[in-house]
């Protein structure tokens, strides 16, 4: 029997509860599963009384490191035309020329003709 990591089991459980995701889309839930693990990293008083807090935190850290193994980060896809300076607004390819000063409008006469 295959032994799945805790993070994968949590992600699969979260995906099963989301009918919009197909059964093979559990990787989309890895970030949510990691968030849940991060929340429980700090034990509460009852948990502290039951065992060693450092061991618990080390175990959670080990589980969180698995995030990069089971669902590696997708490469960032740059829009074809690039983005604004903050990287927030995608720009179409024909909106950007080779002149970096096109975005600087100091005088009306320097603006591009329409």
N, CA, C and O atoms as a GROMACS GRO file, in nm:
protein
  456
    1UNK      N    1   0.084  -0.118   0.000
    1UNK     CA    2   0.000   0.000   0.000
    1UNK      C    3   0.088   0.125   0.000
    1UNK      O    4   0.186   0.134   0.075
    2UNK      N    5   0.053   0.219  -0.084
    2UNK     CA    6   0.129   0.342  -0.096
    2UNK      C    7   0.104   0.432   0.025
    2UNK      O    8  -0.011   0.452   0.065
    3UNK      N    9   0.212   0.486   0.082
    3UNK     CA   10   0.200   0.577   0.195
    3UNK      C   11   0.210   0.720   0.143
    3UNK      O   12   0.316   0.762   0.095
    4UNK      N   13   0.103   0.794   0.152
    4UNK     CA   14   0.102   0.934   0.108
    4UNK      C   15   0.139   1.025   0.222
    4UNK      O   16   0.115   0.994   0.339
    5UNK      N   17   0.200   1.137   0.187
    5UNK     CA   18   0.239   1.234   0.289
    5UNK      C   19   0.112   1.297   0.350
    5UNK      O   20   0.005   1.296   0.290
    6UNK      N   21   0.129   1.352   0.469
    6UNK     CA   22   0.017   1.418   0.537
    6UNK      C   23  -0.037   1.532   0.452
    6UNK      O   24  -0.158   1.549   0.441
    7UNK      N   25   0.052   1.610   0.392
    7UNK     CA   26   0.010   1.723   0.310
    7UNK      C   27  -0.072   1.676   0.190
    7UNK      O   28  -0.173   1.738   0.156
    8UNK      N   29  -0.029   1.569   0.126
    8UNK     CA   30  -0.105   1.517   0.012
    8UNK      C   31  -0.241   1.464   0.057
    8UNK      O   32  -0.341   1.486  -0.011
    9UNK      N   33  -0.245   1.395   0.170
    9UNK     CA   34  -0.373   1.344   0.219
    9UNK      C   35  -0.470   1.458   0.250
    9UNK      O   36  -0.588   1.449   0.218
   10UNK      N   37  -0.418   1.566   0.311
   10UNK     CA   38  -0.504   1.682   0.338
   10UNK      C   39  -0.552   1.746   0.208
   10UNK      O   40  -0.669   1.781   0.195
   11UNK      N   41  -0.462   1.761   0.111
   11UNK     CA   42  -0.499   1.822  -0.017
   11UNK      C   43  -0.604   1.737  -0.088
   11UNK      O   44  -0.699   1.792  -0.146
   12UNK      N   45  -0.588   1.607  -0.086
   12UNK     CA   46  -0.687   1.518  -0.150
   12UNK      C   47  -0.822   1.528  -0.079
   12UNK      O   48  -0.927   1.526  -0.143
   13UNK      N   49  -0.819   1.539   0.053
   13UNK     CA   50  -0.943   1.553   0.129
   13UNK      C   51  -1.013   1.684   0.094
   13UNK      O   52  -1.135   1.687   0.074
   14UNK      N   53  -0.936   1.792   0.086
   14UNK     CA   54  -0.995   1.921   0.049
   14UNK      C   55  -1.051   1.918  -0.093
   14UNK      O   56  -1.158   1.975  -0.119
   15UNK      N   57  -0.982   1.852  -0.185
   15UNK     CA   58  -1.029   1.842  -0.324
   15UNK      C   59  -1.156   1.759  -0.332
   15UNK      O   60  -1.244   1.788  -0.413
   16UNK      N   61  -1.167   1.657  -0.249
   16UNK     CA   62  -1.286   1.572  -0.251
   16UNK      C   63  -1.409   1.651  -0.207
   16UNK      O   64  -1.521   1.621  -0.249
   17UNK      N   65  -1.389   1.751  -0.124
   17UNK     CA   66  -1.500   1.834  -0.078
   17UNK      C   67  -1.534   1.948  -0.172
   17UNK      O   68  -1.625   2.026  -0.144
   18UNK      N   69  -1.463   1.958  -0.284
   18UNK     CA   70  -1.487   2.065  -0.380
   18UNK      C   71  -1.524   2.003  -0.514
   18UNK      O   72  -1.435   1.967  -0.592
   19UNK      N   73  -1.654   1.991  -0.544
   19UNK     CA   74  -1.696   1.925  -0.668
   19UNK      C   75  -1.654   1.997  -0.795
   19UNK      O   76  -1.656   1.938  -0.903
   20UNK      N   77  -1.615   2.125  -0.784
   20UNK     CA   78  -1.568   2.198  -0.903
   20UNK      C   79  -1.433   2.147  -0.950
   20UNK      O   80  -1.396   2.164  -1.066
   21UNK      N   81  -1.359   2.086  -0.859
   21UNK     CA   82  -1.230   2.029  -0.895
   21UNK      C   83  -1.249   1.882  -0.929
   21UNK      O   84  -1.326   1.812  -0.864
   22UNK      N   85  -1.180   1.837  -1.029
   22UNK     CA   86  -1.185   1.695  -1.061
   22UNK      C   87  -1.104   1.616  -0.960
   22UNK      O   88  -1.027   1.676  -0.884
   23UNK      N   89  -1.117   1.484  -0.958
   23UNK     CA   90  -1.043   1.403  -0.861
   23UNK      C   91  -0.893   1.409  -0.882
   23UNK      O   92  -0.816   1.382  -0.789
   24UNK      N   93  -0.850   1.445  -1.002
   24UNK     CA   94  -0.707   1.453  -1.029
   24UNK      C   95  -0.652   1.593  -1.003
   24UNK      O   96  -0.536   1.620  -1.034
   25UNK      N   97  -0.732   1.680  -0.947
   25UNK     CA   98  -0.690   1.819  -0.925
   25UNK      C   99  -0.657   1.848  -0.779
   25UNK      O  100  -0.666   1.962  -0.735
   26UNK      N  101  -0.620   1.747  -0.704
   26UNK     CA  102  -0.589   1.768  -0.564
   26UNK      C  103  -0.468   1.860  -0.545
   26UNK      O  104  -0.456   1.925  -0.442
   27UNK      N  105  -0.378   1.865  -0.645
   27UNK     CA  106  -0.260   1.952  -0.633
   27UNK      C  107  -0.300   2.099  -0.617
   27UNK      O  108  -0.226   2.178  -0.560
   28UNK      N  109  -0.418   2.134  -0.669
   28UNK     CA  110  -0.465   2.272  -0.655
   28UNK      C  111  -0.497   2.306  -0.510
   28UNK      O  112  -0.512   2.424  -0.477
   29UNK      N  113  -0.508   2.208  -0.426
   29UNK     CA  114  -0.543   2.230  -0.285
   29UNK      C  115  -0.423   2.222  -0.191
   29UNK      O  116  -0.439   2.232  -0.069
   30UNK      N  117  -0.303   2.202  -0.246
   30UNK     CA  118  -0.184   2.187  -0.162
   30UNK      C  119  -0.158   2.314  -0.080
   30UNK      O  120  -0.123   2.304   0.038
   31UNK      N  121  -0.176   2.430  -0.140
   31UNK     CA  122  -0.153   2.554  -0.065
   31UNK      C  123  -0.250   2.567   0.052
   31UNK      O  124  -0.210   2.609   0.161
   32UNK      N  125  -0.376   2.531   0.030
   32UNK     CA  126  -0.473   2.536   0.140
   32UNK      C  127  -0.437   2.435   0.249
   32UNK      O  128  -0.449   2.465   0.368
   33UNK      N  129  -0.394   2.317   0.208
   33UNK     CA  130  -0.353   2.216   0.305
   33UNK      C  131  -0.232   2.264   0.385
   33UNK      O  132  -0.225   2.244   0.506
   34UNK      N  133  -0.136   2.327   0.316
   34UNK     CA  134  -0.018   2.380   0.386
   34UNK      C  135  -0.057   2.490   0.483
   34UNK      O  136   0.001   2.501   0.591
   35UNK      N  137  -0.155   2.570   0.446
   35UNK     CA  138  -0.203   2.676   0.537
   35UNK      C  139  -0.262   2.616   0.664
   35UNK      O  140  -0.239   2.666   0.774
   36UNK      N  141  -0.338   2.508   0.647
   36UNK     CA  142  -0.395   2.442   0.764
   36UNK      C  143  -0.286   2.386   0.855
   36UNK      O  144  -0.292   2.400   0.977
   37UNK      N  145  -0.185   2.325   0.794
   37UNK     CA  146  -0.074   2.272   0.876
   37UNK      C  147  -0.001   2.385   0.948
   37UNK      O  148   0.037   2.371   1.064
   38UNK      N  149   0.019   2.497   0.879
   38UNK     CA  150   0.088   2.610   0.942
   38UNK      C  151   0.009   2.661   1.062
   38UNK      O  152   0.067   2.705   1.162
   39UNK      N  153  -0.124   2.657   1.052
   39UNK     CA  154  -0.208   2.702   1.164
   39UNK      C  155  -0.190   2.612   1.286
   39UNK      O  156  -0.184   2.661   1.399
   40UNK      N  157  -0.180   2.482   1.263
   40UNK     CA  158  -0.171   2.391   1.378
   40UNK      C  159  -0.027   2.368   1.424
   40UNK      O  160  -0.003   2.287   1.514
   41UNK      N  161   0.069   2.439   1.364
   41UNK     CA  162   0.209   2.422   1.404
   41UNK      C  163   0.228   2.460   1.550
   41UNK      O  164   0.305   2.395   1.622
   42UNK      N  165   0.160   2.564   1.595
   42UNK     CA  166   0.170   2.605   1.735
   42UNK      C  167   0.063   2.531   1.814
   42UNK      O  168  -0.055   2.560   1.799
   43UNK      N  169   0.103   2.436   1.898
   43UNK     CA  170   0.004   2.358   1.973
   43UNK      C  171  -0.067   2.442   2.078
   43UNK      O  172  -0.015   2.542   2.127
   44UNK      N  173  -0.187   2.398   2.111
   44UNK     CA  174  -0.262   2.466   2.217
   44UNK      C  175  -0.222   2.405   2.352
   44UNK      O  176  -0.137   2.316   2.357
   45UNK      N  177  -0.283   2.453   2.459
   45UNK     CA  178  -0.245   2.408   2.594
   45UNK      C  179  -0.267   2.259   2.614
   45UNK      O  180  -0.184   2.192   2.676
   46UNK      N  181  -0.377   2.207   2.563
   46UNK     CA  182  -0.406   2.064   2.579
   46UNK      C  183  -0.300   1.980   2.508
   46UNK      O  184  -0.255   1.879   2.560
   47UNK      N  185  -0.260   2.023   2.389
   47UNK     CA  186  -0.158   1.951   2.314
   47UNK      C  187  -0.022   1.959   2.385
   47UNK      O  188   0.052   1.860   2.389
   48UNK      N  189   0.010   2.075   2.441
   48UNK     CA  190   0.137   2.090   2.512
   48UNK      C  191   0.145   1.995   2.632
   48UNK      O  192   0.252   1.941   2.662
   49UNK      N  193   0.033   1.976   2.699
   49UNK     CA  194   0.031   1.886   2.815
   49UNK      C  195   0.050   1.741   2.772
   49UNK      O  196   0.099   1.659   2.850
   50UNK      N  197   0.011   1.709   2.650
   50UNK     CA  198   0.018   1.570   2.603
   50UNK      C  199   0.157   1.531   2.552
   50UNK      O  200   0.190   1.412   2.551
   51UNK      N  201   0.237   1.627   2.510
   51UNK     CA  202   0.367   1.589   2.454
   51UNK      C  203   0.462   1.705   2.435
   51UNK      O  204   0.434   1.818   2.476
   52UNK      N  205   0.575   1.675   2.373
   52UNK     CA  206   0.682   1.772   2.352
   52UNK      C  207   0.649   1.866   2.237
   52UNK      O  208   0.633   1.823   2.123
   53UNK      N  209   0.639   1.993   2.267
   53UNK     CA  210   0.604   2.095   2.168
   53UNK      C  211   0.708   2.103   2.057
   53UNK      O  212   0.672   2.121   1.941
   54UNK      N  213   0.836   2.090   2.091
   54UNK     CA  214   0.941   2.098   1.990
   54UNK      C  215   0.932   1.984   1.890
   54UNK      O  216   0.956   2.004   1.770
   55UNK      N  217   0.898   1.867   1.937
   55UNK     CA  218   0.883   1.752   1.846
   55UNK      C  219   0.765   1.777   1.752
   55UNK      O  220   0.776   1.752   1.632
   56UNK      N  221   0.655   1.825   1.805
   56UNK     CA  222   0.537   1.854   1.723
   56UNK      C  223   0.572   1.956   1.614
   56UNK      O  224   0.539   1.935   1.497
   57UNK      N  225   0.637   2.065   1.652
   57UNK     CA  226   0.671   2.168   1.555
   57UNK      C  227   0.769   2.116   1.449
   57UNK      O  228   0.758   2.152   1.332
   58UNK      N  229   0.863   2.032   1.489
   58UNK     CA  230   0.956   1.972   1.392
   58UNK      C  231   0.882   1.881   1.295
   58UNK      O  232   0.915   1.877   1.176
   59UNK      N  233   0.784   1.809   1.344
   59UNK     CA  234   0.705   1.721   1.258
   59UNK      C  235   0.624   1.803   1.156
   59UNK      O  236   0.616   1.767   1.039
   60UNK      N  237   0.564   1.912   1.202
   60UNK     CA  238   0.486   1.998   1.112
   60UNK      C  239   0.579   2.063   1.009
   60UNK      O  240   0.544   2.072   0.891
   61UNK      N  241   0.697   2.108   1.052
   61UNK     CA  242   0.793   2.166   0.958
   61UNK      C  243   0.832   2.064   0.850
   61UNK      O  244   0.841   2.098   0.733
   62UNK      N  245   0.854   1.940   0.890
   62UNK     CA  246   0.888   1.835   0.793
   62UNK      C  247   0.774   1.814   0.694
   62UNK      O  248   0.798   1.798   0.574
   63UNK      N  249   0.651   1.814   0.743
   63UNK     CA  250   0.535   1.798   0.654
   63UNK      C  251   0.524   1.916   0.558
   63UNK      O  252   0.491   1.897   0.441
   64UNK      N  253   0.549   2.037   0.607
   64UNK     CA  254   0.539   2.155   0.522
   64UNK      C  255   0.647   2.157   0.413
   64UNK      O  256   0.622   2.207   0.303
   65UNK      N  257   0.764   2.103   0.442
   65UNK     CA  258   0.869   2.097   0.340
   65UNK      C  259   0.830   2.006   0.224
   65UNK      O  260   0.881   2.023   0.113
   66UNK      N  261   0.741   1.913   0.247
   66UNK     CA  262   0.694   1.823   0.140
   66UNK      C  263   0.614   1.898   0.035
   66UNK      O  264   0.594   1.847  -0.075
   67UNK      N  265   0.568   2.019   0.065
   67UNK     CA  266   0.487   2.096  -0.028
   67UNK      C  267   0.558   2.111  -0.162
   67UNK      O  268   0.495   2.103  -0.267
   68UNK      N  269   0.689   2.132  -0.160
   68UNK     CA  270   0.765   2.156  -0.282
   68UNK      C  271   0.791   2.027  -0.358
   68UNK      O  272   0.827   2.031  -0.475
   69UNK      N  273   0.775   1.914  -0.293
   69UNK     CA  274   0.796   1.785  -0.359
   69UNK      C  275   0.668   1.738  -0.429
   69UNK      O  276   0.673   1.691  -0.542
   70UNK      N  277   0.555   1.752  -0.361
   70UNK     CA  278   0.431   1.696  -0.418
   70UNK      C  279   0.362   1.788  -0.517
   70UNK      O  280   0.289   1.741  -0.604
   71UNK      N  281   0.384   1.918  -0.507
   71UNK     CA  282   0.323   2.012  -0.601
   71UNK      C  283   0.417   2.130  -0.621
   71UNK      O  284   0.397   2.235  -0.561
   72UNK      N  285   0.520   2.112  -0.704
   72UNK     CA  286   0.615   2.222  -0.725
   72UNK      C  287   0.546   2.347  -0.775
   72UNK      O  288   0.443   2.340  -0.843
   73UNK      N  289   0.603   2.460  -0.743
   73UNK     CA  290   0.546   2.588  -0.786
   73UNK      C  291   0.547   2.595  -0.938
   73UNK      O  292   0.646   2.560  -1.003
   74UNK      N  293   0.437   2.640  -0.993
   74UNK     CA  294   0.428   2.656  -1.138
   74UNK      C  295   0.514   2.774  -1.180
   74UNK      O  296   0.521   2.875  -1.109
   75UNK      N  297   0.580   2.763  -1.295
   75UNK     CA  298   0.661   2.875  -1.340
   75UNK      C  299   0.572   2.996  -1.369
   75UNK      O  300   0.460   2.982  -1.419
   76UNK      N  301   0.623   3.110  -1.339
   76UNK     CA  302   0.549   3.233  -1.363
   76UNK      C  303   0.541   3.257  -1.514
   76UNK      O  304   0.642   3.251  -1.584
   77UNK      N  305   0.421   3.284  -1.561
   77UNK     CA  306   0.401   3.310  -1.703
   77UNK      C  307   0.384   3.460  -1.723
   77UNK      O  308   0.287   3.519  -1.676
   78UNK      N  309   0.478   3.518  -1.792
   78UNK     CA  310   0.474   3.661  -1.821
   78UNK      C  311   0.380   3.686  -1.938
   78UNK      O  312   0.390   3.616  -2.039
   79UNK      N  313   0.288   3.782  -1.928
   79UNK     CA  314   0.203   3.815  -2.042
   79UNK      C  315   0.289   3.853  -2.162
   79UNK      O  316   0.398   3.906  -2.145
   80UNK      N  317   0.241   3.826  -2.284
   80UNK     CA  318   0.323   3.851  -2.403
   80UNK      C  319   0.375   3.993  -2.416
   80UNK      O  320   0.485   4.014  -2.467
   81UNK      N  321   0.299   4.091  -2.371
   81UNK     CA  322   0.343   4.229  -2.381
   81UNK      C  323   0.413   4.279  -2.256
   81UNK      O  324   0.464   4.391  -2.254
   82UNK      N  325   0.416   4.198  -2.153
   82UNK     CA  326   0.473   4.240  -2.026
   82UNK      C  327   0.365   4.296  -1.934
   82UNK      O  328   0.245   4.276  -1.957
   83UNK      N  329   0.408   4.366  -1.831
   83UNK     CA  330   0.316   4.425  -1.735
   83UNK      C  331   0.360   4.567  -1.704
   83UNK      O  332   0.466   4.613  -1.746
   84UNK      N  333   0.275   4.637  -1.628
   84UNK     CA  334   0.313   4.770  -1.582
   84UNK      C  335   0.428   4.757  -1.482
   84UNK      O  336   0.470   4.646  -1.450
   85UNK      N  337   0.478   4.870  -1.433
   85UNK     CA  338   0.594   4.869  -1.346
   85UNK      C  339   0.574   4.786  -1.220
   85UNK      O  340   0.669   4.726  -1.169
   86UNK      N  341   0.453   4.784  -1.168
   86UNK     CA  342   0.425   4.708  -1.047
   86UNK      C  343   0.400   4.561  -1.075
   86UNK      O  344   0.393   4.480  -0.982
   87UNK      N  345   0.387   4.524  -1.201
   87UNK     CA  346   0.360   4.385  -1.236
   87UNK      C  347   0.215   4.346  -1.217
   87UNK      O  348   0.184   4.227  -1.216
   88UNK      N  349   0.126   4.443  -1.202
   88UNK     CA  350  -0.013   4.413  -1.172
   88UNK      C  351  -0.103   4.412  -1.295
   88UNK      O  352  -0.200   4.336  -1.300
   89UNK      N  353  -0.074   4.495  -1.394
   89UNK     CA  354  -0.162   4.510  -1.510
   89UNK      C  355  -0.094   4.453  -1.633
   89UNK      O  356   0.010   4.504  -1.674
   90UNK      N  357  -0.151   4.347  -1.693
   90UNK     CA  358  -0.090   4.294  -1.815
   90UNK      C  359  -0.109   4.392  -1.931
   90UNK      O  360  -0.213   4.457  -1.943
   91UNK      N  361  -0.008   4.400  -2.015
   91UNK     CA  362  -0.012   4.492  -2.129
   91UNK      C  363  -0.008   4.411  -2.258
   91UNK      O  364   0.068   4.315  -2.268
   92UNK      N  365  -0.087   4.450  -2.358
   92UNK     CA  366  -0.083   4.378  -2.486
   92UNK      C  367   0.049   4.404  -2.557
   92UNK      O  368   0.112   4.508  -2.535
   93UNK      N  369   0.093   4.310  -2.641
   93UNK     CA  370   0.225   4.324  -2.707
   93UNK      C  371   0.240   4.452  -2.788
   93UNK      O  372   0.350   4.508  -2.793
   94UNK      N  373   0.134   4.501  -2.851
   94UNK     CA  374   0.146   4.620  -2.935
   94UNK      C  375   0.147   4.750  -2.855
   94UNK      O  376   0.161   4.857  -2.913
   95UNK      N  377   0.133   4.742  -2.723
   95UNK     CA  378   0.132   4.864  -2.643
   95UNK      C  379   0.271   4.904  -2.597
   95UNK      O  380   0.289   5.013  -2.542
   96UNK      N  381   0.368   4.819  -2.618
   96UNK     CA  382   0.503   4.847  -2.568
   96UNK      C  383   0.600   4.849  -2.685
   96UNK      O  384   0.610   4.753  -2.762
   97UNK      N  385   0.670   4.959  -2.698
   97UNK     CA  386   0.773   4.971  -2.801
   97UNK      C  387   0.909   4.948  -2.741
   97UNK      O  388   0.921   4.912  -2.624
   98UNK      N  389   1.012   4.970  -2.820
   98UNK     CA  390   1.149   4.952  -2.772
   98UNK      C  391   1.200   5.069  -2.691
   98UNK      O  392   1.305   5.058  -2.626
   99UNK      N  393   1.128   5.179  -2.692
   99UNK     CA  394   1.172   5.298  -2.622
   99UNK      C  395   1.118   5.297  -2.479
   99UNK      O  396   0.998   5.308  -2.457
  100UNK      N  397   1.208   5.284  -2.383
  100UNK     CA  398   1.165   5.278  -2.243
  100UNK      C  399   1.104   5.409  -2.195
  100UNK      O  400   1.030   5.410  -2.097
  101UNK      N  401   1.131   5.518  -2.263
  101UNK     CA  402   1.080   5.648  -2.222
  101UNK      C  403   0.937   5.671  -2.269
  101UNK      O  404   0.878   5.774  -2.237
  102UNK      N  405   0.880   5.579  -2.344
  102UNK     CA  406   0.743   5.598  -2.392
  102UNK      C  407   0.644   5.616  -2.278
  102UNK      O  408   0.540   5.679  -2.296
  103UNK      N  409   0.675   5.562  -2.162
  103UNK     CA  410   0.583   5.571  -2.050
  103UNK      C  411   0.599   5.701  -1.973
  103UNK      O  412   0.516   5.734  -1.887
  104UNK      N  413   0.703   5.774  -2.001
  104UNK     CA  414   0.728   5.900  -1.932
  104UNK      C  415   0.674   6.013  -2.019
  104UNK      O  416   0.720   6.032  -2.132
  105UNK      N  417   0.578   6.086  -1.969
  105UNK     CA  418   0.516   6.194  -2.044
  105UNK      C  419   0.542   6.326  -1.971
  105UNK      O  420   0.466   6.368  -1.884
  106UNK      N  421   0.653   6.390  -2.009
  106UNK     CA  422   0.687   6.515  -1.945
  106UNK      C  423   0.621   6.633  -2.014
  106UNK      O  424   0.580   6.729  -1.949
  107UNK      N  425   0.610   6.626  -2.146
  107UNK     CA  426   0.551   6.734  -2.224
  107UNK      C  427   0.456   6.674  -2.325
  107UNK      O  428   0.480   6.565  -2.377
  108UNK      N  429   0.351   6.743  -2.353
  108UNK     CA  430   0.252   6.694  -2.447
  108UNK      C  431   0.312   6.667  -2.585
  108UNK      O  432   0.268   6.575  -2.654
  109UNK      N  433   0.409   6.745  -2.626
  109UNK     CA  434   0.472   6.729  -2.758
  109UNK      C  435   0.548   6.598  -2.769
  109UNK      O  436   0.570   6.551  -2.881
  110UNK      N  437   0.588   6.537  -2.661
  110UNK     CA  438   0.664   6.414  -2.665
  110UNK      C  439   0.575   6.290  -2.670
  110UNK      O  440   0.624   6.178  -2.688
  111UNK      N  441   0.446   6.308  -2.655
  111UNK     CA  442   0.357   6.193  -2.656
  111UNK      C  443   0.348   6.133  -2.795
  111UNK      O  444   0.365   6.203  -2.895
  112UNK      N  445   0.321   6.006  -2.801
  112UNK     CA  446   0.307   5.936  -2.928
  112UNK      C  447   0.182   5.985  -3.002
  112UNK      O  448   0.079   6.006  -2.938
  113UNK      N  449   0.189   6.003  -3.134
  113UNK     CA  450   0.069   6.039  -3.208
  113UNK      C  451  -0.028   5.922  -3.211
  113UNK      O  452   0.013   5.806  -3.208
  114UNK      N  453  -0.155   5.952  -3.218
  114UNK     CA  454  -0.255   5.845  -3.217
  114UNK      C  455  -0.290   5.802  -3.352
  114UNK      O  456  -0.373   5.713  -3.369
   0.00000   0.00000   0.00000
